[in-house]
């Protein structure tokens, strides 16, 4: 399938270097703010570079993946010294203005000096167009004396006036900390090779060879069914895709129709959150939550529990913020007992304390063990659900508070305190996603050994074709990654979504291009097979993991049915089926 504006981009051209033929490493670079620039060359020590991501069997036959993972620094870098402010750094013009609707990748290495400031420092690489308007970039957190691998992206989505010029800016560390930039690249993303790689990877990760050994039991014994017509239909994929739902949404017949036909799981957008169930102290109501959960029960949709607490202060209702520490501790215990015991055994997952990378309301007031206590107490009251952490921007490489490394450290600290963390949620509120950036984050989270879910996926683009492309990129990355076990969308219908320009279905019930792309992926990830049983009584096919029904038509014209499951496994699944 063609991607938006794909034919107009210059793939492989580095817009940082394309205008300069000089060997002078400073050519094109200029100070941004107060600092001095100088050129240097040295081979970075191996322990100064970030560890490379290990290649997997999925990458063995993919040349682009091998090149990406093997990228090595040149050793030539530009140093910005004597910086007086965190906004001071260096900049340079791009060789040509970025094209609208084309996603660009920002890559390279950045480093920081000592400078007397303790700890690691966030380095920001920003791309700005024309009127100094920021359109994207990336962030990496770097230790002094080390190099960080910058990963970022941007896109200009305006249709009316394409930008005339663009510059890239590098800044971020505190005043007095030297800043180094090496091998910076800004290139248009060619999505086609990546999608080709993901299709092959998904085939390995999500499919399995199946051999059905079929026979028929007759009065005089077992007889052969060789030559009989057979049809195999997948009725459920083991990789669930769901969506958040709302009370207002389920009053709309077209909303209900799309949800019940296209989604496997549900999560309540707001109706289970503490600020919703107890907006006024002591006035607790689960009526709306119960209505939505009953709706899901009627349609056979499992519900994720979102969320018991929310760590970000502005998401905490005013009466809770006004409590002293003893009162707050009592309120937290009452919330745990009230919610978790009420729905014991109902939810397969809970998000316990939402967005702990971006907030510490309870921890700051109740002590360092507050978050872990929430996990321990939830598990004590209801041991059935997997207990998730959940946060945003982890997959986007644009937030110094939400790096994969910091997320892993959060999980590790919770586990050290006895918290039974059962899964990692990355929300997926993405803008101009780039596949390998998402994959890098997933690879880093996978080292925990915990299942990963994309919990709140939405993409926002006014252009329908761009929106469809973005959605496909994220869904394919998630589906092809072995650590990911499911995806939840954060809404799907115009007028019933938190984020604008993200709908799969317009308010009039018609599918957008993103909706059609989504439905197409669901069809692609569903396996069907038909044919005839061979002379040895076998029927072979390769299918996605999940539940299947097999229909065998006998010589007498009778149709017989059985159900079976295809689970993960490297060896072919061999099933003896007697009809």
C-alpha positions in Angstrom: 0.0 0.0 0.0 1.2 3.5 -0.7 2.1 5.9 2.1 1.2 9.5 2.2 3.6 11.8 0.2 6.0 8.9 -0.1 7.0 9.6 -3.7 8.1 13.1 -3.0 10.6 12.4 -0.2 14.4 12.0 -0.7 15.0 8.8 1.3 18.6 8.3 2.5 19.6 12.0 2.1 21.0 13.5 5.3 19.6 17.0 5.5 22.3 18.0 7.9 25.2 17.3 5.5 23.7 17.6 2.0 24.6 21.3 1.6 28.2 21.2 2.7 31.2 19.8 0.8 33.8 21.1 3.3 35.9 18.9 5.4 35.7 21.5 8.2 33.6 19.8 10.9 32.3 23.2 12.0 31.0 24.2 8.6 27.3 24.9 8.9 27.3 24.9 12.7 26.7 28.1 14.6 26.2 28.9 18.3 22.7 29.1 19.6 22.7 31.5 22.5 25.9 32.1 24.4 28.6 29.5 23.9 31.7 28.8 21.8 32.1 26.0 19.3 35.1 23.9 18.4 35.8 20.7 16.4 37.3 17.5 17.9 38.1 14.0 16.8 38.6 11.0 18.9 37.4 7.4 19.0 34.9 7.0 21.7 35.8 4.3 24.3 33.5 1.3 24.0 32.2 1.8 27.5 31.3 5.4 26.6 28.7 4.3 24.0 25.3 2.9 24.8 25.2 -0.9 24.6 24.0 -2.1 21.2 20.7 -3.9 21.0 21.2 -7.6 20.5 20.1 -8.9 17.1 17.5 -11.6 17.1 16.7 -14.5 14.8 14.0 -12.2 13.4 16.6 -9.8 12.1 19.0 -12.4 10.6 17.7 -12.0 7.0 17.0 -8.3 7.1 19.9 -6.2 5.8 18.4 -2.9 6.9 17.9 -4.1 10.5 21.5 -5.3 10.6 22.8 -1.9 9.3 20.7 0.0 11.8 21.9 -2.1 14.8 25.6 -2.0 13.6 25.8 1.8 13.2 29.1 3.1 14.6 30.2 6.7 15.4 32.8 8.4 13.3 34.6 10.0 16.2 34.4 13.6 14.8 32.2 15.9 16.9 31.4 19.5 17.6 31.8 20.8 21.1 29.7 23.7 22.6 31.5 25.1 25.6 31.1 28.1 28.0 27.3 27.7 28.0 25.5 30.2 30.2 22.0 28.7 30.0 20.3 25.4 29.4 18.9 26.8 26.1 22.4 27.6 24.9 23.9 25.1 22.4 24.4 24.8 18.7 22.3 24.9 15.6 22.5 24.6 11.8 20.2 24.9 8.8 18.9 21.9 7.1 19.9 21.6 3.5 16.3 21.7 2.4 13.0 22.3 4.0 11.1 19.3 5.2 8.2 18.2 3.0 4.7 18.3 4.5 3.2 14.9 5.6 6.6 13.2 5.4 8.0 11.8 8.7 11.7 12.5 9.3 14.1 10.6 11.6 16.6 12.4 13.8 19.6 10.3 14.8 23.2 10.7 16.0 25.2 10.8 19.2 25.3 13.5 21.9 27.5 13.7 24.9 28.0 16.0 27.9 31.0 17.1 30.0 31.3 17.2 33.7 30.8 20.9 34.3 30.2 20.5 38.1 26.6 19.5 37.7 25.8 16.2 39.3 24.0 13.3 37.6 22.8 12.7 34.1 21.5 15.4 31.8 18.8 15.6 29.2 20.0 16.6 25.7 17.3 17.9 23.4 17.5 17.9 19.6 14.8 20.1 18.1 13.8 20.9 14.6 12.2 24.3 14.0 10.8 25.7 10.8 10.4 29.3 9.4 8.9 31.2 12.4 11.0 29.3 14.9 8.0 26.9 15.4 9.1 23.5 16.9 7.9 20.5 14.9 9.6 17.7 16.8 12.9 16.1 17.6 14.2 13.8 20.3 15.6 13.7 23.8 18.2 11.4 25.4 19.5 11.4 29.0 23.3 11.1 29.1 25.8 10.6 31.8 28.9 12.8 31.9 31.7 11.3 29.9 29.3 9.0 28.0 27.6 9.2 24.6 23.9 8.9 24.1 22.2 7.6 21.0 19.7 10.2 20.0 16.4 8.9 18.5 13.7 11.3 17.4 11.3 12.2 14.7 9.2 15.1 13.4 6.8 15.9 10.7 5.2 19.1 9.2 1.5 18.5 8.9 0.4 21.9 7.6 -1.0 21.8 4.1 -1.5 25.5 3.4 2.1 26.8 3.4 5.0 24.3 3.3 7.9 25.5 5.3 10.6 27.5 3.4 13.5 26.6 5.8 14.3 24.6 8.9 17.0 24.4 11.5 18.1 21.8 14.0 19.0 22.9 17.5 20.8 21.0 20.2 20.7 22.1 23.9 19.4 21.0 27.3 22.1 20.4 29.9 22.6 23.0 32.7 24.7 26.1 32.3 28.5 25.3 32.4 28.1 21.7 31.1 29.8 21.2 27.8 27.7 19.7 25.0 29.0 17.4 22.2 27.3 16.4 18.9 28.5 13.7 16.6 27.2 12.4 13.3 23.8 14.1 13.4 21.4 12.9 10.7 18.0 14.1 9.6 16.5 11.8 7.0 13.1 11.1 5.6 11.7 7.8 6.8 11.1 5.2 4.1 8.5 3.0 5.8 8.2 0.3 3.1 11.4 -1.7 4.0 10.4 -1.5 7.7 6.9 -2.8 7.0 8.4 -5.6 4.9 10.6 -6.6 7.8 7.6 -6.5 10.2 5.5 -8.8 8.1 8.3 -11.4 8.1 8.8 -10.9 11.8 5.1 -11.2 12.7 5.0 -14.5 10.7 7.7 -15.9 13.0 6.4 -14.5 16.2 2.6 -14.9 15.8 2.2 -17.9 13.5 2.8 -21.7 13.7 2.7 -24.6 11.3 -0.2 -27.0 12.0 -0.7 -30.6 11.0 -4.2 -32.0 11.4 -4.3 -35.8 11.4 -7.8 -36.6 10.6 -9.8 -39.9 10.8 -13.5 -40.9 11.0 -14.8 -43.4 13.6 -17.3 -45.9 12.0 -19.1 -48.8 13.5 -16.4 -51.2 12.2 -13.5 -49.1 13.4 -11.5 -46.0 12.3 -11.7 -45.2 8.6 -9.8 -42.8 6.4 -11.1 -39.3 5.4 -8.6 -38.9 2.6 -9.9 -36.6 -0.1 -12.6 -35.1 2.1 -13.2 -31.3 1.8 -12.0 -29.4 4.9 -12.2 -25.7 5.9 -10.4 -24.2 8.8 -11.6 -20.8 10.2 -9.9 -18.8 12.9 -12.6 -17.5 15.3 -10.2 -15.7 17.8 -6.7 -14.4 17.7 -4.6 -14.9 20.8 -3.3 -11.3 20.4 -6.2 -9.2 21.7 -7.0 -5.7 20.4 -9.4 -3.6 22.4 -10.6 -0.1 23.0 -11.7 2.2 25.8 -15.4 2.8 26.0 -17.6 5.5 27.6 -21.1 5.7 29.0 -22.1 8.2 26.3 -20.6 6.0 23.6 -22.6 2.9 24.3 -25.8 4.9 23.8 -24.9 5.2 20.1 -25.9 2.2 18.0 -23.1 2.7 15.4 -20.5 3.0 18.2 -21.8 -0.2 19.7 -21.8 -1.9 16.3 -18.2 -1.1 15.5 -16.9 -1.9 19.0 -18.6 -5.3 19.2 -17.5 -6.3 15.7 -13.9 -5.1 15.8 -12.6 -5.2 19.4 -11.8 -8.1 21.8 -11.3 -6.3 25.1 -12.5 -3.1 26.7 -11.3 -0.6 29.3 -13.4 2.2 30.8 -12.0 5.6 29.8 -12.9 7.5 33.0 -15.7 5.8 34.8 -13.5 3.7 37.2 -11.1 6.5 38.1 -11.2 7.8 41.6 -12.1 11.3 40.7 -15.1 9.9 38.8 -16.4 7.4 41.4 -15.8 9.8 44.4 -15.8 13.4 43.1 -17.1 14.5 46.6 -15.7 12.9 49.7 -17.9 10.1 51.0 -20.2 10.1 48.0 -19.1 6.9 46.2 -20.9 5.7 43.1 -20.0 2.8 40.7 -23.2 3.1 38.8 -21.7 4.2 35.5 -18.8 1.7 35.8 -21.2 -1.1 36.5 -23.3 -0.2 33.5 -20.3 -0.4 31.2 -19.0 -3.6 32.8 -22.4 -5.2 32.4 -22.4 -4.1 28.7 -19.1 -5.8 28.2 -20.3 -9.0 30.0 -23.3 -9.2 27.6 -20.9 -9.0 24.6 -18.2 -11.2 26.0 -15.5 -8.6 26.3 -13.0 -8.8 29.1 -12.4 -5.5 30.9 -9.1 -4.0 32.1 -9.2 -2.1 35.4 -8.1 1.5 34.8 -7.1 2.8 37.2 -7.1 2.5 41.0 -4.9 5.6 41.6 -3.3 8.3 39.5 0.1 9.6 40.5 -0.1 13.0 38.7 -1.3 15.7 41.1 -3.6 17.6 38.7 -5.5 14.3 38.1 -6.2 14.0 41.9 -9.6 15.5 42.9 -9.4 18.6 45.1 -10.7 17.0 48.3 -8.0 14.4 48.2 -5.3 17.0 47.6 -6.6 18.8 50.7 -6.1 15.9 53.1 -3.2 15.7 55.6 -1.0 12.6 55.5 -3.0 10.6 58.0 -6.3 11.4 56.3 -4.8 10.6 52.9 -3.5 7.2 54.1 -7.0 6.4 55.4 -8.6 7.5 52.1 -6.1 5.4 50.1 -7.0 2.3 52.1 -10.7 2.9 51.7 -10.3 3.3 48.0 -8.4 0.0 47.8 -10.9 -1.9 49.9 -13.9 -0.4 48.2 -12.8 -0.8 44.5 -10.7 -3.9 44.5 -13.0 -6.0 46.7 -16.1 -4.9 44.8 -14.7 -6.1 41.5 -12.7 -9.1 42.8 -12.2 -11.6 40.1 -13.7 -9.4 37.4 -10.7 -7.8 35.8 -7.8 -9.7 34.2 -5.6 -6.6 34.6 -5.3 -3.6 36.9 -3.4 -0.4 36.3 -2.6 0.3 39.9 -1.1 3.9 40.1 -1.2 5.6 36.7 1.8 7.6 35.3 4.3 7.2 38.1 7.1 8.5 35.8 5.3 11.8 35.6 3.9 12.2 39.1 4.5 11.3 42.7 1.5 12.7 44.6 1.1 9.8 46.9 4.7 9.0 47.3 5.6 12.5 48.3 2.9 12.5 51.0 3.0 8.9 52.2 6.6 7.9 51.8 8.8 6.1 49.3 6.9 2.8 49.8 3.5 4.2 49.0 3.5 2.9 45.4 4.7 -0.6 46.2 2.1 -0.8 49.0 -0.7 -0.1 46.5 0.5 -3.1 44.5 0.9 -5.4 47.5 -2.5 -4.5 48.9 -4.3 -4.8 45.6 -2.8 -8.3 45.2 -3.8 -9.2 48.8 -7.4 -8.3 48.2 -7.7 -9.7 44.7 -4.8 -12.0 43.7 -6.2 -12.8 40.2 -5.4 -9.8 38.0 -2.0 -8.9 36.6 -0.9 -5.6 38.1 0.4 -3.1 35.6 2.4 0.1 35.6 1.2 2.5 32.9 2.8 5.6 31.4 3.1 7.7 28.3 5.9 8.8 26.0 8.1 5.8 26.8 7.9 4.7 23.1 8.5 8.1 21.6 12.1 9.1 22.6 10.9 12.7 23.3 10.5 12.9 27.1 13.4 12.9 29.5 11.1 11.8 32.3 9.9 8.7 30.4 12.9 6.9 28.9 12.7 3.1 28.8 15.6 3.0 31.1 13.8 5.0 33.7 10.7 2.8 33.3 12.7 -0.3 33.9 14.3 1.3 37.0 10.8 2.1 38.3 9.7 -1.5 37.8 12.9 -2.8 39.4 12.4 -0.6 42.5 8.8 -1.7 42.9 9.8 -5.3 42.7 12.6 -4.8 45.2 9.9 -3.5 47.6 7.8 -6.6 47.1 5.3 -5.2 44.6 4.0 -8.0 42.4 4.3 -6.1 39.1 2.6 -8.3 36.4 2.9 -6.2 33.3 4.2 -3.0 31.7 1.8 -0.6 29.9 3.0 1.9 27.3 0.1 4.2 26.5 0.9 5.0 22.9 -0.5 8.6 22.5 1.9 9.0 19.6 2.6 11.7 17.0 4.7 11.0 13.8 5.8 7.5 15.0 8.9 5.9 13.6 8.9 2.1 13.8 12.5 1.4 14.9 12.2 3.9 17.7 9.2 2.1 19.0 11.0 -1.2 18.6 14.0 0.0 20.5 11.8 1.0 23.5 10.1 -2.4 23.4 13.4 -4.2 23.3 14.6 -2.4 26.4 11.4 -3.1 28.3 11.5 -6.7 27.3 14.5 -7.3 29.4 12.2 -7.3 32.5 10.6 -10.5 31.3 7.2 -8.9 31.9 4.4 -8.8 29.3 4.0 -5.4 27.6 0.7 -4.0 26.5 0.0 -0.8 24.4 -2.7 0.5 26.7 -4.0 3.8 25.2 -3.1 3.9 21.5 -4.3 6.9 19.5 -2.7 8.7 16.6 -3.6 12.3 15.7 -3.4 13.6 12.1 -5.9 15.8 10.3 -4.9 14.1 7.0 -6.7 10.8 6.8 -4.0 9.0 4.9 -1.2 10.1 7.3 -3.4 9.0 10.2 -3.9 5.6 8.6 -0.1 5.3 8.0 0.7 6.2 11.6 -1.8 3.8 13.0 -0.5 0.9 10.9 3.1 1.6 11.9 2.3 1.3 15.6 0.0 -1.7 15.3 2.5 -3.6 13.2 5.4 -2.8 15.6 3.3 -4.1 18.5 2.0 -7.1 16.8 5.5 -8.2 15.6 7.2 -7.8 18.9 7.4 -10.9 21.0 7.1 -9.0 24.3 3.8 -7.4 23.4 0.7 -9.3 24.4 -2.1 -6.9 23.4 -3.1 -3.5 22.3 -5.9 -1.2 23.6 -7.0 1.9 21.5 -8.0 5.0 23.4 -11.2 5.4 21.5 -12.3 5.0 17.9 -15.2 7.3 17.1 -15.4 11.0 16.4 -17.1 12.8 19.3 -16.2 10.0 21.7 -12.4 10.4 21.9 -10.1 12.3 24.2 -7.8 13.3 21.2 -8.9 15.1 18.1 -8.2 13.8 14.5 -7.7 10.3 15.8 -11.0 8.7 14.8 -11.4 5.4 12.9 -15.1 6.1 12.5 -16.6 9.5 11.8 -19.6 10.8 13.7 -21.9 9.7 10.9 -20.7 6.1 11.3 -18.6 6.0 8.1 -15.1 4.5 8.3 -12.1 6.9 7.9 -9.1 5.7 6.0 -7.6 4.8 9.4 -10.7 2.7 10.2 -10.4 0.9 6.9 -6.7 0.2 7.5 -7.4 -1.1 11.0 -10.1 -3.4 9.7 -7.7 -4.6 6.9 -5.0 -5.4 9.5 -7.5 -7.4 11.6 -8.4 -9.4 8.5 -4.7 -9.9 7.6 -4.0 -11.2 11.1 -6.8 -13.8 10.8 -6.0 -17.2 9.3 -8.3 -19.3 7.2 -7.5 -22.4 5.1 -9.4 -24.8 2.9 -8.7 -27.7 0.7 -8.8 -31.5 0.7 -7.4 -34.0 3.2 -4.3 -35.7 1.7 -3.8 -39.4 1.0 -2.3 -39.9 4.5 -5.2 -38.3 6.2 -3.4 -35.0 6.9 -4.2 -31.4 6.3 -1.4 -28.8 6.8 -1.6 -25.0 7.1 0.3 -22.2 8.8 -1.9 -19.9 11.0 -1.8 -17.2 13.6 -2.0 -18.2 17.3 -5.6 -18.5 18.5 -8.8 -20.5 18.4 -10.0 -22.3 15.3 -13.0 -24.3 14.1 -12.5 -27.0 11.5 -15.3 -28.2 9.2 -15.0 -31.6 7.6 -17.4 -32.6 4.8 -17.7 -36.4 4.6 -18.3 -38.5 1.5 -22.0 -38.6 2.5 -22.2 -34.8 2.5 -22.3 -34.5 6.3 -20.5 -31.5 7.8 -18.7 -32.2 11.1 -17.1 -29.5 13.3 -14.4 -29.4 16.0 -12.6 -26.6 17.8 -8.9 -26.4 18.6 -6.3 -23.9 19.8 -3.0 -23.0 18.2 -0.6 -21.8 20.9 3.0 -20.5 20.7 5.6 -23.0 19.8 8.6 -23.4 17.5 7.8 -27.0 16.4 4.8 -27.8 14.2 1.6 -28.4 16.2 0.3 -31.9 15.4 -3.3 -32.7 16.3 -5.1 -36.0 16.1 -8.7 -35.3 15.3 -11.3 -38.0 15.1 -14.6 -37.2 13.4 
